[in-house]
Amino acid sequence: MTTTATPISNSTTEVTAKARLLQSFEREHACTMKVLRAFPPDQADFTPHERSNSARRLASTFVGEQRLMLRALKGEPVLGGGSAGMPEAWNELLDAFEQTGREVIEQLRSPENANLAGTATFFVAPKQTGEIPLETFVEFLLHDQIHHRGQLSVYVRMAGGKVPSIYGPTADEPWH
């Protein structure tokens, strides 16, 4: 007797790459915001090692990467053209992160470029650039943000803050 698998959903609506990316971005952006808010603002220059980035530098990286996402999603060149200055105060960095996040979400919700067609020119090896599909580029930057968020979550504890729940409970935010 042969059996066939029953589909989980009989919906014929295909979830687009852009919709999946939007969902991931919204979820991960909210988690990163929780970690940024948990960090003690008066410890923004904290660094656990001389070769490590400061907390302020990690927060600036989040803002900078979202600015790169925006450029790419708008079809603008990612490299060159200079960059807008980065806020110095911790709360201003958080505001900039929230604002650029809202703009990325707006671009991902826009019906324009529904298939994320196009590429972004970015670094693919030391001193070498190449064309990266737009979806892959935005996803790469989001994953890099997640990676650096992990670093910052360790800094939170070391700087005297309470580590929030990210993907599950923490000692500071248990689920029971």
Backbone as a chain_set.jsonl record, in Angstrom:
{"seq": "MTTTATPISNSTTEVTAKARLLQSFEREHACTMKVLRAFPPDQADFTPHERSNSARRLASTFVGEQRLMLRALKGEPVLGGGSAGMPEAWNELLDAFEQTGREVIEQLRSPENANLAGTATFFVAPKQTGEIPLETFVEFLLHDQIHHRGQLSVYVRMAGGKVPSIYGPTADEPWH", "coords": {"N": [[0.841, -1.17, 0.0], [0.616, 2.125, -0.915], [1.279, 5.319, 0.345], [0.602, 8.807, 0.416], [2.061, 11.915, 1.283], [0.361, 14.274, 3.284], [-0.264, 17.601, 2.607], [0.764, 20.308, 4.712], [-0.607, 22.663, 4.562], [-3.232, 23.589, 2.439], [-3.174, 25.799, 0.959], [-2.735, 27.796, -1.88], [-1.249, 29.986, -2.036], [1.815, 31.343, -2.527], [4.576, 31.955, -0.489], [6.606, 34.65, -0.728], [10.123, 35.311, -1.281], [10.707, 37.835, -0.431], [8.672, 38.319, 1.436], [9.301, 36.403, 3.369], [11.793, 37.362, 4.148], [11.061, 39.853, 5.186], [9.51, 39.037, 7.4], [11.501, 37.707, 8.911], [13.276, 39.846, 9.314], [11.707, 41.664, 10.831], [11.278, 40.172, 13.184], [13.941, 39.647, 14.107], [14.995, 42.221, 14.289], [13.461, 43.274, 16.38], [14.375, 41.654, 18.488], [17.08, 42.428, 18.594], [16.735, 45.072, 19.305], [15.749, 44.751, 21.918], [18.063, 43.799, 23.21], [19.788, 45.974, 22.853], [18.405, 47.916, 24.362], [18.67, 46.774, 26.861], [21.288, 47.119, 27.479], [23.503, 48.86, 29.64], [23.404, 52.291, 29.359], [25.395, 54.068, 30.281], [27.668, 52.645, 30.023], [28.598, 52.571, 27.441], [31.093, 52.676, 26.183], [32.244, 50.34, 26.907], [34.367, 47.554, 26.548], [35.308, 44.205, 26.241], [37.865, 43.342, 25.72], [41.019, 44.425, 24.471], [41.166, 44.124, 21.702], [38.579, 43.901, 20.952], [35.447, 45.242, 19.744], [33.874, 48.209, 20.986], [30.832, 48.526, 22.908], [29.372, 50.668, 21.908], [30.417, 50.804, 19.326], [29.512, 48.372, 18.274], [26.734, 48.855, 18.313], [26.672, 50.962, 16.507], [27.441, 49.594, 14.243], [25.154, 48.042, 13.767], [23.329, 50.046, 12.989], [24.651, 51.099, 10.755], [24.71, 48.861, 9.038], [21.989, 48.522, 8.544], [21.518, 50.853, 7.148], [22.959, 50.266, 4.844], [21.398, 48.144, 3.905], [19.074, 49.565, 3.278], [19.965, 51.258, 1.182], [20.58, 49.303, -0.75], [18.047, 48.063, -1.103], [16.665, 50.18, -2.198], [17.814, 50.326, -4.618], [20.128, 51.734, -4.851], [23.674, 52.537, -5.069], [25.738, 50.624, -2.91], [28.327, 50.763, -1.923], [30.727, 53.386, -1.47], [30.279, 56.969, -1.898], [30.27, 58.024, 0.598], [29.231, 58.187, 4.075], [26.536, 58.816, 6.286], [26.95, 60.617, 9.318], [27.481, 59.049, 12.502], [25.499, 58.8, 15.392], [26.62, 59.768, 18.671], [25.708, 59.538, 21.329], [24.25, 57.022, 23.392], [21.409, 56.642, 23.523], [20.664, 58.063, 21.25], [21.805, 56.47, 19.284], [20.19, 54.208, 19.569], [17.741, 55.323, 18.796], [18.361, 55.898, 16.115], [18.757, 53.313, 15.185], [16.184, 52.234, 15.506], [14.766, 53.926, 13.734], [16.039, 53.483, 11.183], [15.444, 50.804, 11.005], [12.642, 50.843, 10.8], [12.457, 52.015, 8.287], [13.668, 50.078, 6.643], [11.807, 48.023, 6.965], [9.597, 49.279, 5.811], [10.486, 49.418, 3.144], [10.652, 46.683, 2.584], [7.998, 46.004, 2.762], [6.913, 47.364, 0.69], [5.254, 47.229, -2.459], [6.806, 47.471, -4.671], [9.466, 46.072, -6.563], [8.921, 43.333, -5.978], [10.074, 40.821, -6.144], [12.618, 41.107, -5.285], [14.556, 41.699, -7.216], [17.692, 42.18, -8.823], [21.022, 43.286, -7.885], [23.637, 43.836, -5.458], [26.631, 45.565, -5.205], [29.32, 44.481, -3.439], [31.754, 43.645, -0.906], [33.426, 40.624, -1.515], [35.626, 39.205, -1.014], [38.908, 39.718, 0.451], [39.74, 43.005, -0.361], [38.295, 42.826, -2.724], [35.485, 43.181, -4.773], [32.147, 42.184, -5.673], [29.172, 41.142, -7.444], [26.235, 40.668, -5.666], [23.274, 38.874, -5.214], [20.296, 40.694, -4.472], [18.458, 39.779, -2.436], [20.102, 37.926, -1.086], [22.135, 39.611, -0.202], [20.819, 41.383, 1.63], [19.914, 39.512, 3.472], [22.377, 38.488, 4.336], [23.441, 40.748, 5.679], [21.545, 40.949, 7.731], [22.017, 38.538, 9.084], [24.613, 39.031, 9.919], [24.124, 41.075, 11.705], [22.718, 39.63, 13.653], [24.765, 37.964, 14.541], [26.555, 39.883, 15.691], [24.828, 40.879, 17.598], [24.75, 38.758, 19.356], [27.324, 38.987, 20.423], [27.003, 41.456, 21.722], [25.073, 40.759, 23.6], [26.525, 39.287, 25.415], [28.212, 41.283, 26.343], [26.314, 42.832, 27.698], [25.761, 41.471, 30.129], [28.349, 41.483, 31.231], [28.729, 44.185, 31.588], [27.048, 44.775, 33.608], [24.326, 44.727, 33.128], [21.033, 43.265, 32.523], [20.433, 40.332, 30.826], [18.221, 40.01, 28.197], [15.505, 37.834, 27.141], [16.061, 36.173, 24.138], [15.996, 34.047, 22.05], [14.961, 32.313, 23.744], [14.574, 31.54, 27.242], [16.528, 33.399, 29.683], [18.969, 33.65, 32.32], [18.342, 36.016, 33.515], [15.835, 36.602, 32.543], [13.758, 34.485, 32.967], [11.466, 31.921, 31.82], [9.606, 30.811, 33.462]], "CA": [[0.0, 0.0, 0.0], [1.386, 3.36, -1.034], [0.622, 6.492, 0.921], [1.193, 10.087, 0.031], [2.087, 12.892, 2.378], [-0.676, 15.292, 3.266], [0.357, 18.914, 2.804], [0.423, 21.004, 5.95], [-1.607, 23.659, 4.196], [-3.626, 23.436, 1.043], [-3.185, 27.131, 0.374], [-1.916, 27.913, -3.084], [-0.512, 31.239, -1.955], [3.242, 31.131, -2.323], [5.231, 32.974, 0.315], [7.743, 35.119, -1.501], [11.384, 35.526, -0.564], [10.61, 39.15, 0.202], [7.809, 38.173, 2.612], [10.084, 35.669, 4.373], [12.828, 38.277, 4.625], [10.365, 40.831, 6.023], [9.174, 38.368, 8.66], [12.753, 37.511, 9.654], [13.811, 41.143, 9.725], [10.892, 42.208, 11.922], [11.544, 39.379, 14.395], [15.321, 39.832, 14.567], [15.162, 43.626, 14.669], [12.875, 43.418, 17.714], [15.297, 41.024, 19.445], [18.263, 43.286, 18.723], [16.308, 46.254, 20.067], [15.696, 44.351, 23.328], [19.434, 43.726, 23.722], [20.291, 47.354, 22.924], [17.766, 48.583, 25.508], [19.15, 46.153, 28.095], [22.674, 47.519, 27.753], [23.584, 50.081, 30.454], [23.878, 53.39, 28.504], [26.607, 54.701, 30.798], [28.78, 51.733, 29.741], [28.681, 52.479, 25.979], [32.473, 52.473, 25.739], [32.712, 49.057, 27.424], [34.928, 46.557, 25.656], [35.864, 43.155, 27.086], [39.252, 43.061, 25.35], [41.582, 45.522, 23.668], [40.914, 43.895, 20.276], [37.133, 43.832, 20.744], [34.736, 46.5, 19.536], [33.104, 48.705, 22.129], [29.38, 48.389, 22.755], [28.955, 51.758, 21.019], [30.801, 50.44, 17.962], [28.581, 47.333, 17.826], [25.451, 49.511, 18.024], [26.873, 51.718, 15.26], [27.454, 48.603, 13.166], [23.756, 47.707, 13.467], [22.748, 51.173, 12.244], [25.328, 51.157, 9.454], [24.264, 47.766, 8.177], [20.622, 48.803, 8.095], [21.637, 51.888, 6.105], [23.364, 49.564, 3.623], [20.205, 47.426, 3.431], [18.188, 50.555, 2.652], [20.531, 51.632, -0.125], [20.421, 48.187, -1.677], [16.626, 47.883, -1.395], [16.234, 51.301, -3.04], [18.529, 50.248, -5.89], [21.244, 52.684, -4.82], [24.974, 51.894, -4.821], [25.988, 50.347, -1.504], [29.673, 51.236, -1.606], [31.067, 54.726, -1.937], [29.319, 58.032, -1.622], [30.332, 58.464, 1.993], [28.159, 57.726, 4.943], [26.062, 59.811, 7.249], [27.586, 60.49, 10.62], [26.849, 58.159, 13.472], [25.282, 59.453, 16.691], [27.533, 59.371, 19.739], [24.979, 59.178, 22.553], [23.636, 55.689, 23.313], [19.986, 56.756, 23.191], [20.563, 58.498, 19.851], [22.08, 55.278, 18.476], [18.978, 53.386, 19.604], [16.76, 56.002, 17.947], [18.769, 55.704, 14.722], [18.511, 51.908, 14.876], [14.732, 52.09, 15.326], [14.348, 54.638, 12.522], [16.469, 52.766, 9.982], [14.68, 49.554, 10.979], [11.308, 51.152, 10.241], [12.623, 52.282, 6.853], [13.894, 48.785, 5.985], [10.504, 47.347, 6.956], [8.784, 49.964, 4.792], [10.965, 48.977, 1.831], [10.294, 45.275, 2.393], [6.538, 45.943, 2.603], [6.547, 48.039, -0.55], [4.994, 46.303, -3.564], [7.843, 47.612, -5.692], [10.508, 45.053, -6.545], [8.348, 42.237, -5.192], [10.927, 39.629, -6.212], [13.968, 41.513, -4.897], [15.428, 41.571, -8.378], [18.852, 43.051, -8.814], [22.196, 42.902, -7.117], [24.378, 44.881, -4.759], [28.074, 45.381, -5.298], [29.845, 44.494, -2.078], [32.973, 42.873, -0.742], [33.267, 39.174, -1.569], [36.928, 38.696, -0.572], [39.741, 40.879, 0.796], [40.004, 43.979, -1.431], [37.621, 42.398, -3.949], [34.039, 43.322, -4.76], [31.416, 41.39, -6.648], [27.726, 41.328, -7.444], [25.527, 39.752, -4.772], [21.822, 39.032, -5.376], [19.735, 41.587, -3.461], [17.939, 39.004, -1.301], [21.25, 37.355, -0.379], [22.846, 40.714, 0.451], [20.055, 41.836, 2.799], [19.943, 38.409, 4.432], [23.739, 38.465, 4.884], [23.561, 41.82, 6.669], [20.72, 40.586, 8.876], [22.736, 37.503, 9.829], [25.751, 39.67, 10.575], [23.551, 41.772, 12.866], [22.432, 38.6, 14.652], [26.074, 37.576, 15.077], [27.044, 40.948, 16.578], [23.895, 40.952, 18.726], [25.246, 37.759, 20.299], [28.447, 39.606, 21.133], [26.49, 42.492, 22.614], [24.356, 40.149, 24.73], [27.551, 38.94, 26.405], [28.629, 42.566, 26.93], [25.265, 43.291, 28.621], [26.011, 40.865, 31.435], [29.649, 41.938, 31.738], [28.623, 45.608, 31.939], [26.139, 44.919, 34.737], [22.925, 44.738, 32.725], [20.302, 41.995, 32.57], [20.298, 39.8, 29.466], [16.827, 39.681, 27.901], [15.206, 36.659, 26.343], [16.227, 36.389, 22.697], [15.32, 32.901, 21.454], [14.493, 31.495, 24.849], [14.796, 32.176, 28.546], [17.872, 33.665, 30.177], [18.998, 33.677, 33.791], [17.727, 37.279, 33.919], [14.459, 36.649, 32.066], [13.294, 33.101, 32.842], [10.115, 31.755, 31.287], [8.735, 30.069, 34.393]], "C": [[0.886, 1.233, 0.0], [0.593, 4.504, -0.426], [1.317, 7.733, 0.423], [1.1, 11.035, 1.206], [0.961, 13.896, 2.194], [-0.012, 16.647, 3.48], [-0.112, 19.553, 4.106], [-0.673, 22.023, 5.688], [-1.985, 23.429, 2.748], [-3.724, 24.789, 0.349], [-2.279, 27.157, -0.848], [-1.118, 29.212, -3.094], [0.944, 30.945, -1.633], [3.805, 32.281, -1.499], [6.498, 33.377, -0.435], [8.98, 35.254, -0.63], [11.323, 36.852, 0.184], [9.763, 39.08, 1.468], [8.542, 37.435, 3.73], [11.145, 36.58, 4.987], [12.222, 39.341, 5.539], [10.062, 40.232, 7.391], [10.422, 38.166, 9.513], [13.3, 38.833, 10.167], [13.028, 41.707, 10.905], [11.187, 41.486, 13.235], [12.934, 39.677, 14.951], [15.59, 41.272, 14.988], [14.618, 43.854, 16.077], [13.783, 42.803, 18.777], [16.531, 41.891, 19.664], [17.919, 44.526, 19.524], [16.245, 45.933, 21.558], [17.1, 44.325, 23.939], [20.022, 45.131, 23.847], [19.704, 48.096, 24.125], [18.257, 48.035, 26.841], [20.565, 46.604, 28.46], [22.691, 48.806, 28.573], [24.184, 51.24, 29.645], [25.176, 54.036, 28.976], [27.851, 53.835, 30.578], [29.041, 51.599, 28.23], [30.096, 52.239, 25.457], [33.07, 51.163, 26.242], [33.236, 48.185, 26.302], [35.587, 45.482, 26.513], [37.344, 42.854, 26.827], [39.739, 44.177, 24.45], [41.332, 45.343, 22.166], [39.428, 43.783, 19.954], [36.57, 45.216, 20.451], [34.067, 46.921, 20.836], [31.623, 48.444, 21.859], [28.858, 49.456, 21.791], [29.254, 51.397, 19.559], [29.879, 49.343, 17.424], [27.231, 47.94, 17.471], [25.544, 50.31, 16.725], [26.886, 50.782, 14.058], [26.034, 48.222, 12.771], [23.112, 48.796, 12.604], [23.343, 51.22, 10.836], [24.875, 50.06, 8.511], [22.834, 47.979, 7.692], [20.619, 49.904, 7.038], [22.063, 51.254, 4.784], [22.192, 48.776, 3.036], [19.288, 48.386, 2.682], [18.681, 50.959, 1.278], [20.282, 50.529, -1.149], [18.962, 48.011, -2.078], [16.067, 48.994, -2.279], [16.93, 51.301, -4.398], [19.683, 51.227, -5.987], [22.555, 51.931, -4.628], [25.212, 51.758, -3.314], [27.341, 50.91, -1.069], [29.91, 52.623, -2.17], [30.016, 55.741, -1.547], [29.338, 58.52, -0.186], [29.181, 57.916, 2.809], [27.777, 58.841, 5.896], [26.755, 59.565, 8.58], [26.782, 59.606, 11.556], [26.665, 58.912, 14.782], [26.269, 58.931, 17.732], [26.79, 58.875, 20.975], [24.256, 57.848, 22.355], [22.172, 55.761, 22.885], [19.775, 57.227, 21.761], [20.873, 57.341, 18.903], [20.851, 54.374, 18.425], [17.882, 54.0, 18.739], [17.08, 55.792, 16.469], [18.516, 54.261, 14.284], [17.02, 51.672, 14.637], [14.269, 52.73, 14.019], [14.758, 53.893, 11.254], [15.756, 51.429, 9.867], [13.296, 49.76, 10.39], [11.395, 51.364, 8.728], [12.881, 50.989, 6.076], [12.567, 48.039, 5.881], [9.59, 47.969, 5.9], [9.192, 49.525, 3.391], [10.564, 47.524, 1.557], [8.783, 45.089, 2.249], [6.08, 46.557, 1.288], [6.304, 47.017, -1.66], [6.034, 46.411, -4.684], [8.911, 46.549, -5.479], [10.099, 43.857, -5.68], [9.244, 41.003, -5.14], [12.368, 39.909, -5.804], [14.964, 41.282, -6.028], [16.599, 42.533, -8.231], [19.955, 42.518, -7.921], [22.74, 44.112, -6.376], [25.855, 44.555, -4.934], [28.639, 45.527, -3.897], [31.086, 43.622, -2.025], [32.666, 41.378, -0.72], [34.55, 38.457, -1.15], [37.767, 39.917, -0.192], [40.061, 41.727, -0.442], [39.361, 43.606, -2.763], [36.114, 42.547, -3.786], [33.423, 42.439, -5.835], [29.936, 41.675, -6.515], [27.075, 40.245, -6.591], [24.032, 39.95, -5.01], [21.244, 39.816, -4.187], [19.229, 40.834, -2.235], [19.084, 38.463, -0.444], [21.993, 38.435, 0.398], [22.127, 41.164, 1.721], [20.07, 40.754, 3.874], [21.315, 38.299, 5.094], [23.904, 39.53, 5.967], [22.721, 41.523, 7.913], [21.424, 39.528, 9.729], [23.96, 38.081, 10.537], [25.283, 40.437, 11.811], [23.268, 40.776, 13.993], [23.729, 38.159, 15.329], [26.58, 38.617, 16.082], [26.112, 41.16, 17.769], [24.309, 39.938, 19.792], [26.422, 38.295, 21.099], [27.926, 40.606, 22.161], [25.743, 41.89, 23.804], [25.335, 39.693, 25.807], [28.028, 40.214, 27.114], [27.612, 43.043, 27.971], [25.546, 42.763, 30.021], [27.301, 41.406, 32.037], [29.614, 43.387, 32.208], [27.623, 45.851, 33.064], [24.668, 44.98, 34.388], [22.308, 43.359, 32.857], [20.027, 41.545, 31.136], [18.841, 39.409, 29.225], [16.706, 38.356, 27.156], [15.373, 37.021, 24.869], [15.483, 35.273, 21.96], [14.758, 31.973, 22.514], [14.835, 32.193, 26.144], [16.275, 32.432, 28.821], [17.811, 33.624, 31.7], [18.301, 34.938, 34.309], [16.267, 37.393, 33.52], [13.956, 35.217, 31.855], [11.844, 33.048, 32.346], [9.193, 31.014, 32.245], [8.219, 30.964, 35.473]], "O": [[1.795, 1.36, 0.821], [-0.61, 4.639, -0.654], [2.49, 7.698, 0.052], [0.177, 10.961, 2.017], [0.657, 14.311, 1.076], [0.732, 16.819, 4.445], [-1.248, 19.355, 4.537], [-1.564, 22.213, 6.515], [-1.13, 23.107, 1.924], [-4.301, 24.896, -0.733], [-1.183, 26.597, -0.833], [-0.397, 29.499, -4.05], [1.259, 30.369, -0.592], [3.536, 33.447, -1.787], [7.35, 32.54, -0.735], [8.894, 35.305, 0.597], [11.83, 36.97, 1.299], [10.098, 39.712, 2.469], [8.421, 37.796, 4.901], [11.364, 36.567, 6.199], [12.815, 39.688, 6.56], [10.328, 40.854, 8.42], [10.396, 38.427, 10.716], [13.734, 38.931, 11.314], [13.622, 42.178, 11.874], [11.329, 42.124, 14.279], [13.08, 39.932, 16.146], [16.333, 41.514, 15.939], [15.242, 44.55, 16.878], [13.944, 43.374, 19.855], [16.975, 42.067, 20.799], [18.723, 44.985, 20.335], [16.646, 46.757, 22.381], [17.294, 44.78, 25.066], [20.681, 45.441, 24.839], [20.416, 48.817, 24.823], [18.259, 48.75, 27.842], [20.985, 46.485, 29.611], [21.972, 49.751, 28.246], [25.358, 51.18, 29.28], [25.97, 54.5, 28.159], [28.962, 54.248, 30.91], [29.641, 50.616, 27.793], [30.266, 51.653, 24.389], [34.254, 50.896, 26.035], [32.626, 48.089, 25.237], [36.35, 45.808, 27.422], [37.993, 42.184, 27.63], [38.948, 44.803, 23.745], [41.293, 46.332, 21.434], [39.061, 43.59, 18.795], [37.137, 46.231, 20.855], [33.738, 46.085, 21.678], [31.221, 48.175, 20.727], [27.999, 49.174, 20.955], [28.443, 51.655, 18.67], [29.503, 49.373, 16.253], [26.641, 47.589, 16.449], [24.6, 50.33, 15.935], [26.401, 51.135, 12.983], [25.732, 48.091, 11.585], [22.437, 48.502, 11.618], [22.618, 51.364, 9.851], [24.679, 50.3, 7.32], [22.509, 47.65, 6.551], [19.794, 49.879, 6.125], [21.586, 51.655, 3.722], [22.01, 48.742, 1.818], [18.789, 48.074, 1.6], [17.909, 50.999, 0.32], [19.832, 50.787, -2.265], [18.663, 47.828, -3.258], [15.109, 48.778, -3.021], [16.67, 52.169, -5.232], [20.163, 51.519, -7.082], [22.564, 50.823, -4.093], [24.919, 52.673, -2.545], [27.473, 51.463, 0.023], [29.366, 52.988, -3.212], [28.997, 55.408, -0.943], [28.51, 59.343, 0.202], [28.277, 57.265, 2.286], [28.592, 59.69, 6.256], [27.1, 58.431, 8.915], [25.57, 59.444, 11.411], [27.584, 59.594, 15.235], [26.697, 57.778, 17.668], [27.202, 57.897, 21.597], [23.715, 57.582, 21.282], [21.745, 55.03, 21.992], [18.801, 56.829, 21.121], [20.27, 57.24, 17.834], [20.509, 53.84, 17.37], [17.174, 53.285, 18.03], [16.183, 55.539, 15.665], [18.108, 54.015, 13.148], [16.638, 50.993, 13.683], [13.475, 52.145, 13.284], [13.941, 53.689, 10.357], [15.487, 50.963, 8.76], [12.829, 48.956, 9.583], [10.51, 50.942, 7.983], [12.367, 50.821, 4.969], [12.241, 47.488, 4.83], [8.892, 47.255, 5.18], [8.333, 49.287, 2.542], [10.185, 47.178, 0.438], [8.342, 44.099, 1.665], [4.97, 46.289, 0.83], [7.056, 46.051, -1.791], [6.121, 45.533, -5.542], [9.216, 46.178, -4.345], [10.827, 43.435, -4.782], [9.175, 40.227, -4.187], [13.238, 39.052, -5.957], [16.055, 40.748, -5.828], [16.486, 43.574, -7.584], [19.839, 41.463, -7.299], [22.352, 45.252, -6.634], [26.266, 43.4, -4.821], [28.464, 46.557, -3.246], [31.422, 42.942, -2.995], [31.771, 40.923, -0.007], [34.553, 37.241, -0.955], [37.37, 41.045, -0.485], [40.585, 41.224, -1.437], [39.834, 44.028, -3.819], [35.537, 42.101, -2.795], [34.091, 42.01, -6.776], [29.5, 42.362, -5.591], [27.335, 39.055, -6.773], [23.562, 41.088, -5.009], [21.656, 39.619, -3.043], [19.543, 41.215, -1.108], [19.033, 38.537, 0.784], [22.431, 38.204, 1.525], [22.754, 41.31, 2.771], [20.224, 41.055, 5.057], [21.4, 38.042, 6.295], [24.438, 39.254, 7.041], [23.147, 41.818, 9.029], [21.424, 39.617, 10.957], [24.298, 37.654, 11.641], [25.962, 40.447, 12.837], [23.551, 41.058, 15.157], [23.777, 38.0, 16.549], [26.985, 38.27, 17.191], [26.561, 41.577, 18.837], [24.229, 40.22, 20.987], [26.508, 38.083, 22.308], [28.349, 40.606, 23.317], [25.777, 42.45, 24.9], [25.001, 39.713, 26.992], [28.224, 40.221, 28.329], [27.992, 43.593, 29.005], [25.565, 43.528, 30.986], [27.342, 41.75, 33.219], [30.361, 43.779, 33.104], [27.374, 46.998, 33.435], [23.839, 45.255, 35.255], [22.975, 42.403, 33.252], [19.459, 42.29, 30.337], [18.286, 38.582, 29.95], [17.682, 37.834, 26.616], [14.882, 38.055, 24.416], [14.461, 35.522, 21.321], [14.145, 30.954, 22.194], [15.332, 33.319, 26.136], [17.151, 31.77, 28.266], [16.732, 33.569, 32.289], [17.739, 34.937, 35.404], [15.531, 38.194, 34.095], [13.75, 34.784, 30.721], [11.104, 34.026, 32.45], [8.091, 30.628, 31.854], [7.474, 30.514, 36.343]]}, "num_chains": 1, "name": "protein.A"}
